[in-house]
């Protein structure tokens, strides 16, 4: 049973904002490094809709909820505090300190900050998509492709980049239909059409009106013209919304990507604000769970070394 901290007093060496794979991994390394660490967890992991996660060695098939529960137990062994709350503001104080304001009205202080707030997925507004997301409406073939292999796939296009998604998922099934939905046929390049043909992907123009569902399973994709195309799994491309509000308040530099604006970071996750790291989906769109955990580990080890050298240099100057 994980003990949730009720009272936070004094100054932490590190506050980790976000209790997903990246944040917990950073906290684990910091706790094992004997750093007084607090995790602020708003309990909004991106992969909540998924019943399982894949591609994480030794954890393949584990439910995301179980994975996070085990992570919380592990950090507690090393004295890391965890509070169920939301960080609403972070400000730079004097010297190398930061103040983190929580939604409950309390303020905690830290020498270093790890932002692991992730991102949110905004799904296409097609009836049935949100309700079935994480089940037979999915977005990542590396996460879910094996589980739906050889089924009849649909791909819901929302931008011309959906062509790439249709081509990738053809590795898991030879029955793939790309529904152009809001994308005009004229937006597809000659190279797109050649590759789609070579992969055996059928292209269906016209807006998708809804999903057909029977006995709690996807059975087809219904177009606005009334026609229905039998499908068993539908791939979508959610619009990624990076949760960069706290980083922006601190003045972190962002850079535009095809998937939104993310912080500029070095290989350890250090942002352009000294003392502030960003890890997991807070620093990029394609951070799977295993990558997010790796990024958290890297940031935690870096922060421990940086704090150590900073304190030693200060002692030398005395």
C-alpha positions as CSV (number, residue, x, y, z in Angstrom):
1,X,0.0,0.0,0.0
2,X,1.5,3.3,-1.0
3,X,1.4,6.1,1.5
4,X,0.2,9.3,0.1
5,X,1.8,12.3,1.7
6,X,-0.6,14.6,3.5
7,X,1.8,17.2,4.7
8,X,4.8,18.6,2.8
9,X,7.2,20.7,4.9
10,X,10.5,22.2,4.2
11,X,12.3,22.2,0.9
12,X,12.7,19.2,-1.3
13,X,15.8,18.7,-3.4
14,X,13.6,17.7,-6.4
15,X,9.9,18.0,-7.2
16,X,8.7,15.8,-10.0
17,X,5.5,17.0,-11.5
18,X,3.7,14.1,-13.1
19,X,3.4,10.5,-11.8
20,X,3.5,8.5,-15.0
21,X,6.3,6.2,-16.2
22,X,8.7,9.1,-16.8
23,X,8.1,10.9,-13.5
24,X,8.1,7.7,-11.4
25,X,11.3,6.5,-13.1
26,X,13.1,9.8,-12.3
27,X,11.8,9.7,-8.7
28,X,13.0,6.1,-8.3
29,X,16.6,7.0,-9.3
30,X,16.5,10.2,-7.1
31,X,15.2,8.2,-4.1
32,X,17.9,5.6,-4.5
33,X,20.4,8.5,-4.7
34,X,19.2,9.6,-1.3
35,X,17.6,12.8,-2.6
36,X,14.6,14.2,-0.8
37,X,12.0,14.0,-3.6
38,X,8.3,14.7,-4.0
39,X,6.1,13.4,-6.8
40,X,3.0,15.5,-7.6
41,X,0.6,13.2,-9.3
42,X,-2.7,14.5,-10.9
43,X,-3.5,10.9,-11.9
44,X,-4.2,11.6,-15.5
45,X,-2.0,9.1,-17.4
46,X,-2.3,9.2,-21.2
47,X,-2.7,5.5,-21.6
48,X,-5.7,5.2,-19.2
49,X,-8.0,3.9,-22.0
50,X,-5.7,1.0,-22.8
51,X,-6.3,-2.3,-21.1
52,X,-2.6,-3.3,-21.5
53,X,0.7,-2.0,-22.7
54,X,3.2,-3.7,-25.0
55,X,6.8,-3.5,-26.0
56,X,8.2,-3.0,-22.5
57,X,10.6,-5.9,-21.9
58,X,9.4,-8.1,-18.9
59,X,6.2,-5.9,-18.7
60,X,4.6,-6.8,-22.0
61,X,0.9,-7.1,-21.6
62,X,0.7,-5.5,-18.2
63,X,-2.1,-3.1,-17.5
64,X,-1.0,0.5,-17.2
65,X,-2.8,0.8,-13.9
66,X,-0.9,-2.1,-12.4
67,X,2.4,-0.8,-13.8
68,X,1.9,2.6,-12.1
69,X,0.7,1.0,-8.9
70,X,4.0,-1.0,-8.7
71,X,6.0,2.1,-9.5
72,X,4.4,4.0,-6.6
73,X,5.3,1.1,-4.3
74,X,8.8,1.1,-5.5
75,X,9.5,4.8,-5.0
76,X,7.9,4.6,-1.5
77,X,10.6,2.1,-0.5
78,X,13.2,4.8,-0.9
79,X,11.5,7.6,1.0
80,X,10.0,9.4,-2.0
81,X,6.9,11.4,-1.1
82,X,3.9,11.3,-3.3
83,X,0.9,13.6,-3.2
84,X,-2.3,13.3,-5.2
85,X,-2.6,16.9,-6.4
86,X,-2.1,19.2,-9.4
87,X,0.8,21.7,-9.8
88,X,-0.9,24.9,-11.0
89,X,2.2,27.2,-11.1
90,X,6.0,27.1,-10.8
91,X,8.1,30.1,-10.2
92,X,11.8,30.7,-10.0
93,X,12.9,31.9,-6.6
94,X,16.2,33.3,-5.4
95,X,19.4,31.3,-6.1
96,X,18.6,27.9,-7.5
97,X,15.2,27.4,-5.9
98,X,11.7,27.0,-7.3
99,X,8.3,27.3,-5.7
100,X,5.6,24.9,-6.9
101,X,2.0,26.0,-6.1
102,X,-0.5,23.1,-5.8
103,X,-4.2,23.1,-6.5
104,X,-5.0,22.6,-2.8
105,X,-3.4,25.9,-2.0
106,X,-0.1,24.7,-0.6
107,X,3.3,25.6,-2.0
108,X,6.3,23.4,-1.9
109,X,9.9,24.3,-2.7
110,X,12.6,22.5,-4.6
111,X,16.1,23.0,-5.9
112,X,15.4,21.2,-9.1
113,X,12.2,20.5,-11.1
114,X,11.3,17.5,-13.3
115,X,8.2,18.2,-15.6
116,X,6.6,14.9,-16.6
117,X,3.1,16.3,-17.4
118,X,2.8,14.4,-20.7
119,X,0.2,15.2,-23.3
120,X,-3.5,14.8,-24.0
121,X,-5.0,13.1,-27.1
122,X,-7.8,15.0,-28.8
123,X,-9.7,12.4,-30.9
124,X,-11.5,13.0,-34.2
125,X,-15.1,14.0,-33.5
126,X,-16.7,10.9,-35.1
127,X,-19.4,9.2,-33.1
128,X,-18.1,6.0,-31.6
129,X,-14.4,6.9,-31.8
130,X,-14.0,8.2,-28.2
131,X,-16.2,5.4,-26.8
132,X,-14.1,2.7,-28.3
133,X,-10.6,4.3,-28.1
134,X,-8.1,1.9,-26.6
135,X,-10.2,-1.1,-27.5
136,X,-10.8,-1.6,-31.3
137,X,-10.2,2.0,-32.1
138,X,-6.4,2.5,-31.6
139,X,-3.6,4.7,-32.7
140,X,-0.3,2.9,-32.4
141,X,0.5,-0.3,-34.2
142,X,3.6,-0.9,-32.0
143,X,1.3,-0.7,-29.0
144,X,-1.7,-2.7,-30.3
145,X,-0.9,-4.1,-33.8
146,X,-0.1,-7.6,-32.7
147,X,-3.4,-7.9,-30.8
148,X,-5.4,-7.1,-33.9
149,X,-3.1,-8.7,-36.5
150,X,-4.7,-10.0,-39.7
151,X,-8.0,-8.3,-39.0
152,X,-9.8,-6.0,-41.4
153,X,-8.2,-2.6,-40.6
154,X,-9.6,0.9,-41.3
155,X,-7.5,4.1,-41.0
156,X,-9.3,7.3,-40.4
157,X,-7.5,10.1,-42.2
158,X,-7.5,13.5,-40.6
159,X,-4.4,14.9,-42.4
160,X,-2.4,13.8,-45.4
161,X,0.1,12.3,-42.9
162,X,-2.5,9.6,-42.3
163,X,-1.2,8.0,-45.5
164,X,2.0,7.1,-43.5
165,X,-0.1,5.5,-40.8
166,X,-2.0,3.4,-43.4
167,X,1.3,2.2,-44.9
168,X,2.8,1.3,-41.5
169,X,-0.2,-0.7,-40.3
170,X,-0.1,-2.7,-43.5
171,X,2.7,-4.6,-41.8
172,X,0.1,-6.2,-39.4
173,X,-2.7,-6.8,-41.9
174,X,-3.1,-7.1,-45.7
175,X,-6.7,-5.9,-45.5
176,X,-6.3,-2.2,-44.9
177,X,-8.7,0.6,-46.1
178,X,-7.8,4.3,-45.8
179,X,-10.9,6.4,-45.3
180,X,-10.0,9.9,-46.5
181,X,-12.7,11.5,-44.3
182,X,-11.7,15.2,-44.2
183,X,-8.7,14.8,-46.6
184,X,-9.4,15.5,-50.2
185,X,-8.1,13.1,-52.8
186,X,-6.2,15.9,-54.4
187,X,-4.1,16.2,-51.3
188,X,-2.5,12.8,-51.9
189,X,0.7,12.9,-53.8
190,X,1.7,10.6,-56.7
191,X,4.2,8.9,-54.3
192,X,1.4,8.4,-51.8
193,X,-0.8,6.7,-54.4
194,X,2.0,4.5,-55.6
195,X,2.9,3.4,-52.2
196,X,-0.7,2.7,-51.1
197,X,-1.2,0.6,-54.2
198,X,2.0,-1.3,-53.6
199,X,0.9,-2.0,-50.0
200,X,-2.5,-3.1,-51.2
201,X,-4.3,-0.4,-49.2
202,X,-7.7,0.5,-50.5
203,X,-8.6,4.2,-50.6
204,X,-12.2,5.3,-49.9
205,X,-13.1,9.0,-50.3
206,X,-15.9,10.6,-48.4
207,X,-16.6,11.8,-44.9
208,X,-17.0,9.2,-42.1
209,X,-20.3,9.7,-40.2
210,X,-20.1,7.1,-37.5
211,X,-18.8,3.7,-36.5
212,X,-21.0,0.6,-36.7
213,X,-20.9,-1.4,-33.5
214,X,-22.6,-4.7,-32.7
215,X,-22.4,-6.8,-29.5
216,X,-19.9,-4.3,-28.1
217,X,-17.4,-4.7,-31.0
218,X,-16.6,-2.6,-34.0
219,X,-18.1,-4.1,-37.2
220,X,-17.8,-1.3,-39.7
221,X,-17.2,2.3,-40.7
222,X,-20.3,4.2,-41.9
223,X,-19.9,7.0,-44.4
224,X,-22.0,10.1,-44.8
225,X,-23.5,8.7,-48.0
226,X,-25.0,5.9,-46.0
227,X,-22.7,3.1,-47.1
228,X,-21.0,0.9,-44.5
229,X,-17.6,-0.8,-44.9
230,X,-17.0,-3.8,-42.7
231,X,-14.0,-3.3,-40.5
232,X,-12.8,-4.9,-37.3
233,X,-10.2,-2.4,-36.1
234,X,-9.8,1.3,-36.8
235,X,-6.6,3.3,-36.5
236,X,-6.9,7.0,-35.8
237,X,-4.4,9.8,-35.3
238,X,-5.3,11.9,-32.3
239,X,-4.2,15.5,-32.2
240,X,-1.5,15.6,-29.5
241,X,-1.8,18.5,-27.1
242,X,1.4,18.9,-25.1
243,X,0.9,19.9,-21.5
244,X,3.6,22.6,-21.5
245,X,1.8,25.3,-19.5
246,X,4.2,25.1,-16.5
247,X,7.2,25.1,-18.8
248,X,5.9,28.2,-20.6
249,X,5.4,30.0,-17.3
250,X,9.1,29.3,-16.5
251,X,10.1,30.7,-19.8
252,X,11.3,27.5,-21.4
253,X,12.0,27.7,-25.1
254,X,9.7,25.6,-27.3
255,X,10.1,24.4,-30.8
256,X,7.4,23.5,-33.3
257,X,7.0,20.0,-34.6
258,X,4.4,18.3,-36.8
259,X,2.8,17.2,-33.5
260,X,2.8,20.4,-31.6
261,X,5.2,22.6,-29.7
262,X,7.6,20.9,-27.3
263,X,10.4,22.2,-25.1
264,X,14.0,22.4,-26.4
265,X,15.9,19.9,-24.4
266,X,19.4,18.4,-24.3
267,X,20.0,14.6,-24.3
268,X,19.3,14.4,-20.6
269,X,16.0,16.3,-20.8
270,X,17.4,19.6,-19.5
271,X,15.3,22.5,-20.8
272,X,16.6,26.0,-21.6
273,X,15.7,27.0,-18.0
274,X,18.5,26.0,-15.7
275,X,17.4,23.5,-13.1
276,X,14.3,22.3,-15.0
277,X,14.1,19.0,-16.9
278,X,11.3,17.7,-19.1
279,X,10.8,14.0,-19.6
280,X,8.4,11.6,-21.3
281,X,5.6,13.0,-23.5
282,X,6.3,16.4,-21.9
283,X,9.3,16.5,-24.2
284,X,8.0,14.7,-27.3
285,X,5.1,13.0,-29.0
286,X,6.6,9.5,-29.6
287,X,7.8,8.6,-26.1
288,X,6.3,5.2,-25.5
289,X,6.2,3.9,-21.9
290,X,9.6,2.2,-22.2
291,X,11.2,5.4,-23.7
292,X,9.5,7.6,-21.1
293,X,10.9,5.4,-18.2
294,X,14.4,5.6,-19.8
295,X,14.1,9.4,-20.1
296,X,13.1,9.7,-16.4
297,X,16.1,7.5,-15.4
298,X,18.5,9.6,-17.4
299,X,17.2,12.8,-16.0
300,X,17.2,11.5,-12.4
301,X,20.8,10.4,-12.6
302,X,21.8,13.7,-14.3
303,X,20.1,15.7,-11.6
304,X,21.8,13.8,-8.8
305,X,25.2,14.3,-10.3
306,X,24.5,18.0,-11.0
307,X,23.4,18.6,-7.4
308,X,26.4,16.8,-6.0
309,X,28.9,18.9,-8.1
310,X,27.0,22.1,-7.3
311,X,27.3,21.4,-3.6
312,X,30.9,20.4,-3.8
313,X,31.8,23.5,-5.8
314,X,30.0,25.7,-3.2
315,X,31.9,24.0,-0.4
316,X,35.2,24.7,-2.2
317,X,34.3,28.4,-2.4
318,X,33.7,28.7,1.3
